Amino acid sequence: MSRFFSEKYAELEAYVPGEQPKDQQYIKLNTNENAFPPHPAVAQAAEKAARELHLYPDPECMQIRKALAEKTGLSVDELIMVNGSDDILNFAFMAFCDRHIPAVFPDITYGFYSVFARLNQVEYREIPLQEDLTIRVDDYLQAAGTIFIANPNAPTGIALSREQIEKILQANPYNVVVVDEAYVDFGAESCIPLIAEYDNLLVTQTFSKSRSMAGARLGFGAASPEIIRDLETIRYSTNPYNIDRMTMAAGTACLEHDEYNRTNCRKIMRTREKTRKALEKLGFEVTESKANFLFARHPEISGEELYRQLKERGILIRHFGAERIRDYNRISVGTDEQMDALIRETEQVLRG
């Protein structure tokens, strides 16, 4: 860092995204991107919008908010559009955490939560997952802080039911509960239907996973109009033009063809289950994932060694160094052909 860097960030450890290597062609199963491209209309809409790049985009994002309201059954006042769901997670740390209100989240979860807490200089408490890597709901009753729960959780893929989330909401009426639903469309239950009942609920979702738009950076938040106004205050105080014209047009077109996205999600779920069974047949322990990835470990090889050997064979998976999960790897679900290649190469690695 330079000698000008503020001391308040001197100890900040930045989030580390998944590898994007350019040294060779890989089967890329490390960053949870959708295996399928977006509907052709999405690119066409972006191309059309590019003709007006000399004009600022609509800061209210009204066109896409109306389309999203129709899909979710919410009002436009219950929605906020953001530059990827990471954007709104940061806004939530800014808006609902301070020196009196800490953040609360699991010890094994999305790595950005602890980064955002440190970035915004708020205290945070990590609650250990159980031995089977599940969240114990009772640990979050009267949590005395703003709660962040990825559902399904990352990197485990394990999901809580809507009823379990509702129990947490009921027990924390004086604090916001943020439910990060980045992977919800791959088999979990969304908590969006609970928004009408709980004014302390904020649901975040992204277009990156189930809607094949990771490269566009688009997400949204859903909550009571009051919470949305809080978040809009933060957004307008940082970057009111946070969604560009092309992304907004692409996202609207994506929603117009949402059955295409749902069909792809079903394909990924089928491939996920097929791959899970194949890994278990090879001796892997695999969590009960409701996401577009699998989380697996093998008793005869370390997670780091499996990651390294597969990379040498042209297949990228994600390894984490945290003590409790260092024997695991997170494996994004690709096409059937890509996952067949993964199984073949993994079998070869295990044979030595």
VOBA-1610 file (N, C-alpha, C; in pm, whole numbers, padded with zeros to 5 digits, always signed):
BEGIN
Met+00085-00120+00000Met+00000+00000+00000Met+00088+00125+00000Ser+00033+00237-00042Ser+00110+00360-00046Ser+00116+00423+00092Arg+00201+00521+00106Arg+00212+00592+00234Arg+00093+00684+00258Phe+00004+00696+00158Phe-00113+00783+00171Phe-00239+00706+00215Phe-00230+00573+00215Phe-00348+00491+00246Phe-00389+00513+00391Ser-00519+00540+00412Ser-00569+00571+00546Ser-00543+00457+00643Glu-00502+00492+00763Glu-00473+00391+00864Glu-00597+00315+00906Lys-00716+00372+00881Lys-00838+00302+00921Lys-00859+00175+00839Tyr-00790+00165+00723Tyr-00800+00045+00640Tyr-00671-00035+00638Ala-00579-00003+00726Ala-00447-00067+00724Ala-00456-00218+00743Glu-00553-00264+00821Glu-00565-00407+00850Glu-00669-00475+00761Leu-00725-00403+00667Leu-00831-00459+00582Leu-00778-00567+00489Glu-00839-00684+00493Glu-00806-00792+00401Glu-00917-00800+00298Ala-00884-00772+00172Ala-00985-00766+00067Ala-01041-00905+00036Tyr-01162-00908-00015Tyr-01224-01032-00062Tyr-01145-01086-00180Val-01127-01217-00184Val-01053-01281-00293Val-01152-01352-00385Pro-01175-01300-00505Pro-01265-01368-00598Pro-01203-01494-00655Gly-01287-01577-00718Gly-01237-01699-00779Gly-01140-01670-00892Glu-01052-01766-00917Glu-00951-01748-01021Glu-01014-01723-01158Gln-00952-01634-01233Gln-00988-01611-01373Gln-00860-01622-01456Pro-00798-01741-01459Pro-00668-01755-01524Pro-00678-01744-01676Lys-00571-01697-01737Lys-00567-01680-01882Lys-00451-01756-01944Asp-00387-01844-01866Asp-00270-01913-01917Asp-00305-02029-02009Gln-00430-02081-01999Gln-00474-02190-02085Gln-00625-02199-02078Gln-00682-02287-02159Gln-00826-02310-02156Gln-00857-02411-02046Tyr-00951-02377-01958Tyr-00991-02466-01850Tyr-01139-02499-01862Ile-01177-02614-01808Ile-01317-02637-01773Ile-01336-02564-01641Lys-01414-02458-01643Lys-01416-02361-01533Lys-01534-02390-01439Leu-01503-02456-01329Leu-01606-02495-01232Leu-01575-02434-01095Asn-01527-02309-01095Asn-01478-02251-00970Asn-01548-02122-00927Thr-01633-02063-01011Thr-01692-01934-00974Thr-01845-01932-00982Asn-01908-02048-00990Asn-02054-02060-00984Asn-02126-01980-01092Glu-02062-01963-01206Glu-02132-01901-01319Glu-02232-02001-01376Asn-02335-01950-01441Asn-02433-02036-01504Asn-02370-02106-01624Ala-02402-02233-01641Ala-02345-02310-01750Ala-02400-02270-01887Phe-02510-02195-01887Phe-02578-02161-02012Phe-02577-02009-02035Pro-02566-01966-02159Pro-02572-01822-02188Pro-02713-01769-02169Pro-02729-01639-02157Pro-02864-01583-02145Pro-02942-01599-02274His-03072-01576-02267His-03158-01580-02385His-03105-01481-02489Pro-03112-01513-02618Pro-03061-01421-02722Pro-03119-01281-02714Ala-03241-01268-02666Ala-03303-01135-02656Ala-03230-01045-02558Val-03157-01103-02464Val-03085-01025-02364Val-02974-00944-02430Ala-02893-01010-02511Ala-02785-00940-02581Ala-02840-00840-02682Gln-02951-00874-02746Gln-03013-00782-02842Gln-03060-00655-02773Ala-03117-00668-02654Ala-03164-00551-02579Ala-03047-00463-02536Ala-02938-00526-02495Ala-02819-00449-02455Ala-02760-00374-02573Glu-02756-00441-02688Glu-02702-00377-02808Glu-02786-00255-02848Lys-02916-00268-02839Lys-03004-00156-02872Lys-02982-00039-02776Ala-02970-00071-02646Ala-02950+00033-02546Ala-02817+00104-02563Ala-02719+00036-02622Ala-02586+00096-02641Ala-02589+00217-02733Arg-02694+00229-02812Arg-02705+00342-02903Arg-02729+00474-02829Glu-02766+00463-02702Glu-02795+00584-02624Glu-02699+00600-02505Leu-02578+00552-02523Leu-02482+00561-02414Leu-02437+00703-02384His-02471+00796-02469His-02436+00935-02441His-02531+00996-02337Leu-02638+00923-02302Leu-02735+00970-02204Leu-02724+00891-02075Tyr-02745+00959-01963Tyr-02745+00889-01834Tyr-02860+00789-01828Pro-02842+00679-01755Pro-02954+00587-01735Pro-03054+00643-01633Asp-03171+00586-01630Asp-03275+00626-01534Asp-03230+00588-01393Pro-03207+00684-01304Pro-03160+00649-01169Pro-03264+00571-01088Glu-03392+00583-01126Glu-03496+00509-01055Glu-03510+00366-01106Cys-03447+00336-01218Cys-03452+00201-01277Cys-03596+00153-01292Met-03684+00242-01331Met-03826+00213-01323Met-03870+00101-01417Gln-03812+00095-01537Gln-03855-00009-01630Gln-03831-00149-01575Ile-03712-00172-01523Ile-03683-00306-01473Ile-03750-00330-01339Arg-03768-00227-01259Arg-03839-00246-01132Arg-03984-00288-01156Lys-04047-00229-01257Lys-04184-00268-01290Lys-04190-00413-01337Ala-04093-00452-01420Ala-04089-00590-01468Ala-04066-00687-01353Leu-03979-00649-01260Leu-03948-00734-01146Leu-04067-00740-01049Ala-04136-00627-01033Ala-04254-00625-00946Ala-04360-00722-00999Glu-04375-00727-01129Glu-04471-00819-01189Glu-04432-00964-01162Lys-04303-00994-01167Lys-04256-01131-01144Lys-04267-01173-00998Thr-04241-01081-00907Thr-04234-01115-00765Thr-04365-01094-00690Gly-04457-01018-00750Gly-04581-00985-00680Gly-04564-00872-00580Leu-04451-00803-00585Leu-04426-00690-00497Leu-04460-00559-00568Ser-04459-00450-00494Ser-04473-00318-00555Ser-04335-00264-00588Val-04329-00164-00675Val-04199-00106-00709Val-04135-00041-00587Asp-04217+00002-00490Asp-04163+00064-00368Asp-04097-00037-00276Glu-04114-00165-00306Glu-04053-00271-00225Glu-03929-00330-00292Leu-03878-00261-00394Leu-03764-00313-00470Leu-03659-00204-00491Ile-03534-00246-00489Ile-03422-00158-00523Ile-03328-00235-00614Met-03281-00170-00721Met-03188-00233-00815Met-03045-00192-00779Val-02955-00289-00789Val-02817-00264-00747Val-02720-00329-00844Asn-02593-00288-00831Asn-02486-00335-00918Asn-02433-00468-00864Gly-02508-00574-00887Gly-02476-00704-00828Gly-02520-00707-00684Ser-02556-00822-00632Ser-02608-00827-00494Ser-02503-00789-00391Asp-02374-00795-00428Asp-02271-00747-00335Asp-02295-00601-00299Asp-02345-00524-00395Asp-02372-00382-00375Asp-02470-00362-00260Ile-02579-00437-00264Ile-02681-00416-00161Ile-02637-00472-00026Leu-02555-00575-00028Leu-02502-00625+00099Leu-02416-00518+00166Asn-02334-00450+00088Asn-02255-00340+00143Asn-02346-00229+00195Phe-02451-00195+00118Phe-02547-00093+00163Phe-02609-00134+00297Ala-02640-00263+00312Ala-02704-00309+00435Ala-02611-00295+00555Phe-02483-00324+00535Phe-02387-00303+00643Phe-02379-00154+00678Met-02385-00068+00577Met-02379+00076+00601Met-02505+00126+00670Ala-02621+00076+00629Ala-02748+00130+00677Ala-02793+00072+00811Phe-02761-00055+00838Phe-02822-00122+00951Phe-02724-00174+01055Cys-02596-00137+01042Cys-02495-00172+01141Cys-02419-00045+01181Asp-02382-00037+01307Asp-02299+00075+01355Asp-02234+00033+01486Arg-02182+00131+01559Arg-02110+00095+01682Arg-02201+00040+01790His-02332+00057+01773His-02429+00003+01868His-02493-00127+01818Ile-02489-00148+01688Ile-02557-00264+01628Ile-02454-00344+01549Pro-02411-00458+01601Pro-02312-00540+01529Pro-02379-00622+01418Ala-02297-00681+01335Ala-02344-00778+01236Ala-02327-00918+01293Val-02418-01007+01255Val-02415-01145+01303Val-02431-01237+01183Phe-02340-01333+01168Phe-02350-01428+01057Phe-02270-01553+01090Pro-02288-01663+01012Pro-02216-01787+01041Pro-02065-01773+01022Asp-01991-01863+01085Asp-01845-01861+01070Asp-01801-01913+00934Ile-01881-02001+00874Ile-01854-02050+00740Ile-01967-02002+00651Thr-01941-01901+00570Thr-02043-01843+00485Thr-01975-01760+00376Tyr-02052-01676+00309Tyr-01998-01592+00203Tyr-01890-01499+00260Gly-01772-01504+00201Gly-01658-01433+00257Gly-01668-01283+00258Phe-01760-01226+00180Phe-01772-01081+00174Phe-01833-01023+00303Tyr-01906-01104+00381Tyr-01970-01048+00500Tyr-01867-00991+00597Ser-01763-01067+00625Ser-01661-01017+00718Ser-01584-00901+00657Val-01564-00903+00525Val-01495-00793+00457Val-01578-00664+00469Phe-01708-00672+00442Phe-01793-00554+00452Phe-01799-00502+00595Ala-01799-00592+00691Ala-01801-00549+00831Ala-01676-00469+00864Arg-01560-00520+00821Arg-01435-00448+00848Arg-01426-00319+00767Leu-01471-00324+00643Leu-01469-00205+00558Leu-01549-00091+00621Asn-01665-00127+00677Asn-01753-00027+00737Asn-01729-00008+00887Gln-01626-00077+00936Gln-01580-00061+01074Gln-01692-00084+01175Val-01761-00196+01156Val-01863-00237+01253Val-01819-00369+01316Glu-01857-00388+01439Glu-01828-00514+01507Glu-01912-00625+01445Tyr-01858-00745+01449Tyr-01936-00858+01399Tyr-01910-00981+01483Arg-02011-01067+01485Arg-02003-01192+01561Arg-02030-01308+01466Glu-01940-01404+01464Glu-01956-01522+01381Glu-02005-01639+01466Ile-02114-01699+01424Ile-02172-01811+01496Ile-02132-01941+01426Pro-02066-02032+01496Pro-02018-02154+01430Pro-02132-02239+01374Leu-02111-02290+01252Leu-02201-02391+01200Leu-02189-02517+01287Gln-02290-02602+01279Gln-02282-02729+01349Gln-02182-02820+01278Glu-02153-02933+01339Glu-02053-03024+01284Glu-02088-03071+01143Asp-02219-03081+01115Asp-02261-03122+00981Asp-02272-03004+00885Leu-02218-02888+00925Leu-02213-02766+00845Leu-02351-02702+00822Thr-02446-02735+00906Thr-02578-02671+00898Thr-02586-02556+00998Ile-02677-02464+00971Ile-02706-02354+01062Ile-02803-02401+01169Arg-02769-02375+01294Arg-02861-02406+01404Arg-02947-02282+01428Val-03073-02291+01395Val-03163-02176+01399Val-03168-02113+01538Asp-03167-02195+01641Asp-03179-02142+01778Asp-03063-02050+01814Asp-02950-02061+01745Asp-02835-01974+01772Asp-02864-01829+01729Tyr-02967-01808+01648Tyr-02995-01676+01593Tyr-03119-01612+01655Leu-03170-01671+01760Leu-03285-01613+01829Leu-03233-01509+01928Gln-03291-01389+01925Gln-03241-01277+02005Gln-03092-01254+01979Ala-03056-01241+01854Ala-02915-01231+01815Ala-02852-01096+01850Ala-02935-00995+01877Ala-02887-00863+01917Ala-02792-00802+01815Gly-02832-00807+01689Gly-02755-00747+01582Gly-02825-00768+01450Thr-02770-00708+01347Thr-02823-00729+01212Thr-02772-00863+01161Ile-02865-00950+01124Ile-02832-01087+01088Ile-02817-01100+00936Phe-02712-01167+00893Phe-02689-01194+00751Phe-02683-01346+00733Ile-02777-01398+00655Ile-02782-01542+00629Ile-02789-01565+00479Ala-02690-01633+00425Ala-02694-01676+00286Ala-02779-01804+00281Asn-02884-01801+00200Asn-02975-01914+00195Asn-03014-01946+00051Pro-02957-02053-00008Pro-02865-02151+00049Pro-02731-02087+00090Asn-02669-02151+00187Asn-02543-02098+00237Asn-02432-02124+00135Ala-02332-02040+00139Ala-02213-02058+00057Ala-02093-02066+00150Pro-02006-02163+00132Pro-01995-02254+00017Pro-02060-02391+00036Thr-02141-02410+00141Thr-02192-02544+00169Thr-02309-02583+00078Gly-02388-02485+00032Gly-02505-02512-00049Gly-02627-02556+00030Ile-02614-02565+00162Ile-02724-02614+00246Ile-02823-02500+00271Ala-02952-02532+00262Ala-03056-02429+00275Ala-03140-02449+00400Leu-03187-02337+00455Leu-03290-02338+00558Leu-03426-02330+00490Ser-03528-02379+00558Ser-03664-02367+00506Ser-03717-02226+00534Arg-03822-02190+00465Arg-03886-02060+00490Arg-03935-02051+00635Glu-03985-02162+00687Glu-04033-02164+00825Glu-03920-02138+00924Gln-03802-02189+00896Gln-03687-02165+00984Gln-03645-02018+00980Ile-03644-01959+00862Ile-03613-01816+00851Ile-03719-01734+00925Glu-03843-01773+00913Glu-03952-01699+00979Glu-03934-01702+01131Lys-03885-01813+01183Lys-03859-01823+01328Lys-03754-01720+01370Ile-03651-01702+01287Ile-03547-01603+01316Ile-03605-01462+01309Leu-03688-01436+01210Leu-03751-01304+01195Leu-03837-01271+01317Gln-03913-01367+01362Gln-04003-01344+01475Gln-03925-01318+01604Ala-03809-01379+01617Ala-03731-01365+01740Ala-03644-01241+01742Asn-03635-01168+01629Asn-03551-01049+01619Asn-03629-00930+01563Pro-03739-00891+01627Pro-03824-00786+01571Pro-03758-00648+01566Tyr-03652-00628+01644Tyr-03590-00496+01651Tyr-03461-00487+01568Asn-03434-00590+01490Asn-03316-00588+01404Asn-03351-00640+01264Val-03279-00590+01167Val-03298-00635+01029Val-03236-00774+01011Val-03307-00859+00940Val-03257-00990+00901Val-03239-00989+00750Val-03114-01001+00705Val-03083-01001+00562Val-03071-01145+00514Val-03154-01183+00419Val-03149-01318+00362Val-03094-01307+00221Asp-02975-01356+00203Asp-02901-01347+00077Asp-02935-01469-00008Glu-03020-01448-00109Glu-03073-01558-00189Glu-03006-01570-00327Ala-02875-01558-00329Ala-02805-01563-00457Ala-02830-01693-00533Tyr-02852-01803-00458Tyr-02865-01935-00520Tyr-03004-01996-00503Val-03100-01917-00464Val-03231-01971-00424Val-03303-02045-00535Asp-03278-02008-00660Asp-03355-02066-00771Asp-03312-02207-00810Phe-03219-02265-00735Phe-03173-02400-00766Phe-03227-02503-00666Gly-03342-02473-00606Gly-03407-02574-00522Gly-03445-02531-00383Ala-03416-02409-00343Ala-03452-02361-00210Ala-03580-02277-00216Glu-03627-02235-00100Glu-03749-02155-00089Glu-03713-02007-00071Ser-03771-01921-00151Ser-03748-01778-00135Ser-03831-01724-00019Cys-03776-01623+00047Cys-03848-01558+00156Cys-03921-01432+00111Ile-03921-01404-00020Ile-03993-01287-00070Ile-04140-01286-00027Pro-04210-01401-00022Pro-04349-01398+00025Pro-04367-01351+00170Leu-04261-01348+00248Leu-04271-01305+00387Leu-04259-01154+00405Ile-04225-01083+00298Ile-04201-00938+00311Ile-04324-00864+00359Ala-04441-00905+00316Ala-04565-00838+00359Ala-04590-00853+00508Glu-04532-00956+00569Glu-04558-00984+00711Glu-04451-00930+00805Tyr-04328-00912+00753Tyr-04218-00876+00842Tyr-04145-00753+00790Asp-04153-00644+00866Asp-04089-00521+00822Asp-03940-00517+00855Asn-03889-00625+00915Asn-03745-00635+00945Asn-03672-00728+00849Leu-03738-00768+00739Leu-03679-00860+00643Leu-03626-00788+00519Leu-03504-00819+00481Leu-03446-00772+00355Leu-03396-00894+00279Val-03451-00917+00161Val-03409-01028+00075Val-03324-00971-00038Thr-03210-01032-00063Thr-03127-00992-00176Thr-03118-01107-00276Gln-03120-01071-00404Gln-03102-01170-00511Gln-03013-01111-00619Thr-02966-01197-00707Thr-02875-01157-00814Thr-02921-01214-00947Phe-02884-01148-01055Phe-02907-01201-01190Phe-02787-01286-01236Ser-02684-01298-01152Ser-02560-01363-01194Ser-02573-01513-01209Lys-02651-01577-01124Lys-02652-01723-01118Lys-02764-01782-01202Ser-02886-01774-01154Ser-02996-01840-01224Ser-03034-01771-01354Arg-02995-01645-01373Arg-03034-01570-01493Arg-02916-01544-01587Ser-02805-01611-01565Ser-02693-01613-01662Ser-02636-01475-01695Met-02635-01383-01598Met-02587-01247-01626Met-02473-01204-01534Ala-02385-01298-01499Ala-02274-01265-01409Ala-02188-01151-01463Gly-02173-01145-01595Gly-02089-01041-01655Gly-02154-00904-01659Ala-02282-00895-01629Ala-02353-00767-01636Ala-02357-00694-01503Arg-02342-00767-01391Arg-02347-00710-01257Arg-02482-00644-01229Leu-02579-00727-01196Leu-02714-00679-01167Leu-02773-00760-01053Gly-02829-00690-00957Gly-02896-00755-00845Gly-03009-00668-00796Phe-03079-00717-00694Phe-03187-00636-00637Phe-03211-00673-00492Gly-03275-00582-00422Gly-03320-00606-00287Gly-03470-00593-00280Ala-03531-00670-00191Ala-03675-00667-00171Ala-03702-00656-00021Ala-03785-00559+00015Ala-03813-00534+00156Ala-03932-00439+00167Ser-03964-00403+00290Ser-04070-00305+00311Ser-04030-00172+00248Pro-04128-00088+00211Pro-04094+00043+00153Pro-04001+00126+00242Glu-04014+00111+00373Glu-03930+00189+00465Glu-03784+00146+00455Ile-03760+00015+00453Ile-03623-00034+00439Ile-03566+00004+00303Ile-03648-00005+00199Ile-03601+00034+00066Ile-03563+00181+00063Arg-03639+00266+00131Arg-03602+00409+00135Arg-03469+00429+00206Asp-03445+00352+00311Asp-03314+00360+00378Asp-03202+00326+00280Leu-03221+00218+00207Leu-03117+00174+00113Leu-03101+00271-00003Glu-03211+00330-00047Glu-03203+00429-00155Glu-03125+00553-00109Thr-03138+00586+00019Thr-03060+00698+00072Thr-02910+00670+00058Ile-02871+00547+00089Ile-02732+00509+00073Ile-02693+00510-00074Arg-02777+00452-00159Arg-02746+00444-00302Arg-02731+00583-00363Tyr-02824+00673-00333Tyr-02817+00808-00389Tyr-02701+00889-00330Ser-02648+00842-00218Ser-02534+00910-00156Ser-02400+00854-00205Thr-02405+00748-00284Thr-02283+00689-00338Thr-02280+00697-00490Asn-02380+00636-00555Asn-02384+00636-00701Asn-02527+00614-00749Pro-02603+00722-00772Pro-02743+00705-00815Pro-02757+00642-00954Tyr-02650+00649-01035Tyr-02653+00586-01168Tyr-02578+00453-01164Asn-02613+00369-01068Asn-02535+00247-01046Asn-02567+00136-01146Ile-02677+00146-01220Ile-02710+00048-01322Ile-02705+00117-01458Asp-02617+00069-01547Asp-02604+00136-01676Asp-02718+00098-01770Arg-02730+00170-01879Arg-02840+00150-01973Arg-02844+00008-02030Met-02728-00043-02068Met-02724-00176-02130Met-02765-00285-02031Thr-02715-00276-01909Thr-02749-00375-01808Thr-02898-00370-01775Met-02952-00248-01764Met-03094-00234-01733Met-03181-00295-01843Ala-03145-00268-01968Ala-03221-00323-02080Ala-03207-00475-02086Ala-03084-00523-02064Ala-03060-00667-02066Ala-03138-00737-01955Gly-03139-00677-01836Gly-03211-00737-01724Gly-03361-00742-01748Thr-03416-00637-01809Thr-03559-00635-01840Thr-03593-00744-01940Ala-03511-00759-02044Ala-03534-00864-02143Ala-03520-01003-02080Cys-03428-01015-01988Cys-03408-01141-01919Cys-03535-01183-01844Leu-03599-01088-01777Leu-03722-01116-01704Leu-03837-01152-01798Glu-03835-01094-01916Glu-03940-01124-02014Glu-03929-01267-02066His-03812-01327-02050His-03790-01464-02096His-03749-01552-01978Asp-03815-01532-01865Asp-03772-01599-01743Asp-03795-01750-01746Glu-03889-01797-01827Glu-03909-01942-01835Glu-03785-02010-01895Tyr-03717-01940-01985Tyr-03590-01991-02037Tyr-03491-02012-01922Asn-03484-01914-01830Asn-03395-01925-01716Asn-03435-02041-01625Arg-03566-02055-01601Arg-03615-02162-01515Arg-03582-02299-01574Thr-03595-02310-01704Thr-03562-02436-01772Thr-03415-02470-01751Asn-03328-02371-01764Asn-03186-02394-01742Asn-03156-02432-01598Cys-03227-02370-01504Cys-03209-02406-01363Cys-03244-02552-01340Arg-03352-02597-01401Arg-03391-02738-01385Arg-03285-02831-01444Lys-03228-02791-01558Lys-03120-02871-01617Lys-03001-02880-01521Ile-02965-02767-01463Ile-02850-02764-01370Ile-02878-02849-01246Met-03001-02844-01197Met-03036-02924-01080Met-03026-03074-01111Arg-03069-03114-01230Arg-03058-03255-01268Arg-02911-03296-01279Thr-02830-03210-01340Thr-02687-03239-01353Thr-02620-03242-01216Arg-02661-03153-01129Arg-02607-03150-00991Arg-02630-03284-00922Glu-02752-03336-00931Glu-02782-03461-00863Glu-02709-03580-00927Lys-02698-03579-01057Lys-02624-03683-01126Lys-02477-03682-01083Thr-02419-03561-01074Thr-02279-03548-01034Thr-02260-03586-00888Arg-02354-03546-00805Arg-02345-03581-00663Arg-02337-03733-00645Lys-02425-03804-00715Lys-02425-03951-00704Lys-02294-04010-00754Ala-02241-03953-00862Ala-02114-04002-00917Ala-01999-03978-00819Leu-01998-03862-00754Leu-01894-03832-00656Leu-01906-03924-00535Glu-02027-03946-00489Glu-02047-04036-00374Glu-02003-04178-00407Lys-02024-04219-00531Lys-01980-04352-00575Lys-01828-04364-00569Leu-01759-04249-00589Leu-01612-04247-00580Leu-01563-04233-00436Gly-01656-04227-00340Gly-01617-04219-00199Gly-01621-04081-00138Phe-01673-03981-00210Phe-01681-03845-00158Phe-01798-03831-00060Glu-01779-03744+00037Glu-01888-03695+00122Glu-01933-03562+00062Val-02061-03550+00031Val-02115-03433-00038Val-02230-03375+00042Thr-02229-03245+00066Thr-02339-03182+00139Thr-02466-03181+00054Glu-02578-03159+00119Glu-02709-03157+00052Glu-02730-03019-00010Ser-02672-02999-00127Ser-02673-02866-00188Ser-02804-02834-00257Lys-02850-02710-00236Lys-02963-02654-00308Lys-02918-02535-00392Ala-02792-02539-00433Ala-02732-02431-00511Ala-02681-02487-00644Asn-02614-02403-00723Asn-02560-02452-00850Asn-02414-02496-00834Phe-02386-02552-00719Phe-02253-02607-00691Phe-02266-02721-00591Leu-02159-02798-00580Leu-02149-02906-00482Leu-02031-02877-00389Phe-02041-02925-00268Phe-01936-02906-00169Phe-01897-03045-00121Ala-01773-03086-00150Ala-01738-03227-00133Ala-01597-03245-00077Arg-01579-03356-00005Arg-01446-03394+00042Arg-01430-03546+00031His-01304-03588+00023His-01273-03730+00010His-01177-03769+00122Pro-01198-03884+00185Pro-01112-03922+00299Pro-00968-03952+00262Glu-00940-03974+00133Glu-00806-04020+00094Glu-00721-03913+00025Ile-00775-03792+00010Ile-00698-03685-00053Ile-00741-03552+00005Ser-00646-03463+00027Ser-00680-03333+00083Ser-00750-03247-00022Gly-00826-03152+00025Gly-00895-03062-00067Gly-00797-02985-00154Glu-00688-02941-00094Glu-00590-02863-00170Glu-00522-02948-00277Glu-00491-03074-00244Glu-00424-03161-00341Glu-00517-03195-00457Leu-00644-03220-00428Leu-00739-03249-00536Leu-00754-03127-00627Tyr-00766-03009-00565Tyr-00774-02885-00644Tyr-00652-02871-00734Arg-00533-02893-00680Arg-00409-02874-00756Arg-00400-02973-00872Gln-00431-03099-00845Gln-00416-03199-00950Gln-00521-03181-01060Leu-00642-03141-01025Leu-00742-03115-01128Leu-00704-02994-01212Lys-00647-02893-01148Lys-00602-02776-01224Lys-00496-02815-01326Glu-00404-02902-01287Glu-00302-02950-01379Glu-00363-03024-01498Arg-00483-03081-01474Arg-00553-03155-01579Arg-00654-03067-01654Gly-00651-02936-01626Gly-00736-02844-01701Gly-00875-02823-01647Ile-00896-02856-01518Ile-01027-02837-01456Ile-01009-02751-01331Leu-01081-02639-01325Leu-01073-02550-01209Leu-01191-02572-01116Ile-01161-02597-00988Ile-01263-02597-00883Ile-01216-02499-00776Arg-01295-02474-00673Arg-01259-02372-00573Arg-01222-02438-00441His-01102-02407-00395His-01057-02454-00265His-01048-02339-00168Phe-01089-02363-00043Phe-01083-02262+00063Phe-00987-02310+00171Gly-00912-02217+00226Gly-00810-02254+00324Gly-00854-02250+00468Ala-00979-02209+00495Ala-01027-02202+00633Ala-01017-02339+00700Glu-00980-02340+00826Glu-00950-02463+00898Glu-01063-02567+00889Arg-01186-02525+00911Arg-01296-02621+00919Arg-01332-02682+00784Ile-01298-02616+00676Ile-01344-02665+00545Ile-01229-02688+00447Arg-01106-02696+00495Arg-00994-02705+00403Arg-00986-02840+00332Asp-01057-02941+00383Asp-01061-03070+00315Asp-01167-03074+00206Tyr-01250-02971+00200Tyr-01356-02964+00100Tyr-01313-02884-00023Asn-01386-02905-00132Asn-01378-02818-00248Asn-01520-02785-00293Arg-01535-02664-00344Arg-01664-02624-00401Arg-01655-02642-00552Ile-01752-02713-00607Ile-01750-02749-00749Ile-01875-02694-00816Ser-01858-02594-00902Ser-01971-02539-00975Ser-02027-02645-01070Val-02157-02642-01090Val-02221-02737-01180Val-02220-02680-01321Gly-02150-02747-01410Gly-02145-02705-01550Gly-02240-02787-01634Thr-02208-02804-01759Thr-02289-02887-01848Thr-02265-03035-01815Asp-02349-03122-01867Asp-02330-03265-01846Asp-02191-03308-01895Glu-02150-03256-02010Glu-02020-03293-02065Glu-01905-03248-01975Gln-01916-03127-01921Gln-01812-03077-01831Gln-01805-03159-01702Met-01921-03196-01649Met-01922-03273-01524Met-01876-03416-01547Asp-01905-03471-01665Asp-01851-03604-01697Asp-01699-03600-01702Ala-01644-03492-01758Ala-01498-03477-01761Ala-01442-03465-01620Leu-01511-03391-01534Leu-01469-03378-01394Leu-01461-03516-01327Ile-01564-03596-01345Ile-01567-03728-01282Ile-01455-03816-01337Arg-01435-03814-01468Arg-01328-03895-01527Arg-01191-03857-01470Glu-01163-03728-01467Glu-01032-03682-01421Glu-01016-03704-01272Thr-01122-03687-01196Thr-01116-03711-01051Thr-01087-03858-01022Glu-01151-03944-01099Glu-01126-04088-01084Glu-00980-04120-01110Gln-00923-04056-01211Gln-00781-04078-01242Gln-00690-04029-01129Val-00727-03913-01072Val-00649-03859-00960Val-00652-03956-00842Leu-00768-04008-00811Leu-00782-04098-00697Leu-00708-04228-00717Arg-00695-04271-00842Arg-00620-04394-00870Arg-00470-04372-00855Gly-00429-04244-00858Gly-00288-04211-00837Gly-00204-04233-00960
//
